Amino acid sequence: MTQRSNCDSNVTAKVPGELELIDPTTWTRVELLDAAIRPTLELPFNQTLAEQIAQHLHVHWVTVVRQCRHQ
């Protein structure tokens, strides 16, 4: 299990202006994922938690795991 904190969820760009290039559909997905994950950041991240978040977002739990690793 991985212990995470709220500072792990900050959405930032490596290059100024890079976030403006994200298409609106992708940005909406990122916002939904962030809203679902942020309240769980103090909990140990495991498959059960990923499944709960995935159910909320109507995606497969592996998608949640992949997205969390990219944060």
Backbone as JSON, one array per atom type, in Angstrom:
{
  "sequence": "MTQRSNCDSNVTAKVPGELELIDPTTWTRVELLDAAIRPTLELPFNQTLAEQIAQHLHVHWVTVVRQCRHQ",
  "N": [[0.84, -1.18, 0.0], [0.39, 2.26, -0.64], [1.16, 5.27, 0.95], [-0.35, 8.39, 0.79], [-0.56, 11.98, 0.4], [-2.32, 15.14, 0.63], [-0.82, 16.96, -0.87], [0.05, 15.47, -2.98], [-1.75, 15.66, -5.03], [-1.77, 17.95, -6.55], [-2.44, 19.76, -9.47], [-0.34, 20.57, -11.91], [1.64, 22.23, -14.4], [4.5, 21.5, -16.42], [5.54, 23.31, -18.15], [4.97, 26.74, -18.64], [1.68, 27.62, -19.61], [1.07, 25.17, -20.69], [-1.13, 23.7, -19.67], [-3.31, 24.97, -20.76], [-3.5, 23.88, -23.25], [-4.8, 21.49, -23.09], [-7.53, 19.57, -24.13], [-11.05, 20.34, -23.69], [-12.69, 18.08, -23.01], [-10.9, 16.18, -21.98], [-9.91, 17.68, -19.86], [-12.18, 17.95, -18.24], [-12.51, 15.28, -17.47], [-10.17, 14.94, -15.96], [-10.72, 16.72, -13.87], [-12.97, 15.46, -12.7], [-11.81, 13.05, -11.86], [-9.91, 14.02, -10.06], [-11.63, 15.19, -8.14], [-12.84, 12.91, -7.15], [-10.71, 11.47, -6.1], [-9.24, 13.14, -4.35], [-10.53, 13.38, -1.7], [-9.74, 10.98, -0.6], [-7.07, 10.93, -0.09], [-5.65, 10.75, 2.32], [-5.94, 8.17, 3.04], [-4.77, 4.75, 2.92], [-3.75, 3.73, -0.28], [-5.2, 1.29, -2.17], [-6.38, -1.69, -3.89], [-9.09, -1.97, -3.23], [-9.91, 0.64, -2.57], [-9.38, 1.86, -5.03], [-11.28, 0.51, -6.57], [-13.65, 1.51, -5.45], [-13.5, 4.24, -6.11], [-13.46, 3.99, -8.88], [-15.98, 2.9, -9.37], [-17.57, 5.08, -8.74], [-16.81, 6.81, -10.79], [-17.51, 5.4, -13.01], [-15.68, 3.8, -14.42], [-13.09, 1.36, -15.11], [-11.33, -0.16, -12.4], [-8.59, -0.37, -12.75], [-8.0, 1.72, -14.44], [-8.2, 3.88, -12.7], [-6.03, 3.35, -11.0], [-3.89, 3.6, -12.82], [-4.15, 6.34, -13.5], [-3.7, 7.53, -11.03], [-1.04, 6.96, -10.62], [0.12, 8.64, -12.43], [-0.11, 11.1, -11.35]],
  "CA": [[0.0, 0.0, 0.0], [1.12, 3.52, -0.74], [0.59, 6.36, 1.73], [-0.35, 9.61, 0.01], [-1.02, 13.17, 1.11], [-3.01, 16.11, -0.23], [0.09, 17.63, -1.79], [0.27, 14.59, -4.12], [-2.8, 15.81, -6.02], [-1.74, 19.25, -7.21], [-2.36, 19.71, -10.92], [0.57, 21.62, -12.35], [2.27, 22.01, -15.7], [5.96, 21.64, -16.44], [5.84, 24.47, -18.99], [3.88, 27.71, -18.55], [0.75, 27.59, -20.72], [0.83, 23.8, -21.14], [-2.46, 23.26, -19.27], [-4.3, 25.55, -21.66], [-3.55, 23.08, -24.47], [-5.6, 20.29, -22.86], [-8.88, 19.75, -24.67], [-12.06, 20.42, -22.62], [-13.16, 16.76, -22.59], [-9.86, 15.61, -21.13], [-9.85, 18.48, -18.64], [-13.34, 17.56, -17.42], [-12.18, 13.96, -16.91], [-9.15, 15.17, -14.92], [-11.4, 17.34, -12.73], [-13.78, 14.43, -12.05], [-10.9, 12.13, -11.2], [-9.35, 14.74, -8.91], [-12.68, 15.33, -7.13], [-13.09, 11.59, -6.56], [-9.52, 10.97, -5.41], [-8.75, 14.07, -3.32], [-10.98, 13.06, -0.34], [-9.17, 9.71, -0.14], [-5.61, 11.02, -0.09], [-5.06, 10.39, 3.61], [-6.16, 6.74, 3.22], [-3.85, 3.92, 2.14], [-4.28, 3.45, -1.61], [-5.15, -0.13, -2.5], [-7.35, -2.06, -4.92], [-10.45, -1.71, -2.75], [-10.16, 2.07, -2.73], [-9.43, 2.11, -6.47], [-12.57, 0.02, -7.04], [-14.69, 2.44, -5.0], [-13.39, 5.45, -6.93], [-13.83, 3.6, -10.24], [-17.43, 2.76, -9.42], [-18.1, 6.45, -8.75], [-16.51, 7.43, -12.08], [-17.96, 4.5, -14.08], [-14.52, 3.3, -15.17], [-12.47, 0.18, -14.52], [-10.45, 0.23, -11.29], [-7.2, -0.26, -13.24], [-7.89, 3.09, -14.96], [-7.93, 4.74, -11.54], [-4.65, 3.09, -10.57], [-3.0, 4.22, -13.81], [-4.23, 7.8, -13.39], [-3.07, 7.93, -9.77], [0.42, 6.85, -10.78], [0.55, 9.74, -13.26], [-0.27, 12.34, -10.59]],
  "C": [[0.88, 1.24, 0.0], [0.42, 4.58, 0.1], [0.73, 7.64, 0.92], [-0.79, 10.78, 0.87], [-1.66, 14.12, 0.12], [-2.08, 16.78, -1.22], [0.4, 16.76, -3.01], [-0.71, 14.87, -5.26], [-2.79, 17.16, -6.73], [-1.58, 19.08, -8.7], [-1.5, 20.88, -11.35], [1.14, 21.25, -13.72], [3.77, 22.19, -15.57], [6.37, 22.9, -17.2], [4.69, 25.45, -18.86], [3.01, 27.65, -19.81], [0.39, 26.19, -21.2], [-0.58, 23.32, -20.81], [-3.55, 23.81, -20.18], [-4.45, 24.75, -22.94], [-4.38, 21.81, -24.31], [-7.02, 20.54, -23.35], [-9.91, 19.68, -23.53], [-12.56, 19.06, -22.12], [-12.17, 16.11, -21.64], [-9.8, 16.36, -19.8], [-11.0, 18.13, -17.69], [-13.08, 16.22, -16.75], [-11.16, 14.09, -15.77], [-9.81, 15.77, -13.68], [-12.26, 16.33, -11.97], [-12.91, 13.45, -11.26], [-10.31, 12.78, -9.95], [-10.38, 14.87, -7.79], [-12.96, 14.01, -6.43], [-11.92, 11.13, -5.7], [-9.12, 11.84, -4.22], [-9.24, 13.72, -1.9], [-10.35, 11.78, 0.24], [-7.66, 9.78, 0.09], [-4.95, 10.64, 1.23], [-5.22, 8.89, 3.9], [-5.1, 5.96, 2.46], [-4.49, 3.57, 0.8], [-4.09, 1.97, -1.92], [-6.24, -0.43, -3.52], [-8.77, -1.76, -4.49], [-10.81, -0.24, -2.93], [-10.25, 2.43, -4.21], [-10.76, 1.65, -7.05], [-13.71, 0.95, -6.65], [-14.69, 3.71, -5.85], [-13.86, 5.14, -8.35], [-15.34, 3.46, -10.37], [-18.09, 4.13, -9.49], [-17.93, 7.1, -10.13], [-16.98, 6.6, -13.28], [-16.82, 4.12, -15.02], [-14.0, 2.05, -14.47], [-11.47, 0.64, -13.45], [-9.0, 0.37, -11.73], [-6.97, 1.14, -13.84], [-7.56, 4.06, -13.83], [-6.5, 4.58, -11.09], [-3.67, 3.76, -11.53], [-2.98, 5.74, -13.67], [-3.56, 8.27, -12.1], [-1.56, 7.87, -9.86], [0.96, 8.01, -11.6], [0.5, 11.07, -12.51], [1.05, 12.75, -9.97]]
}
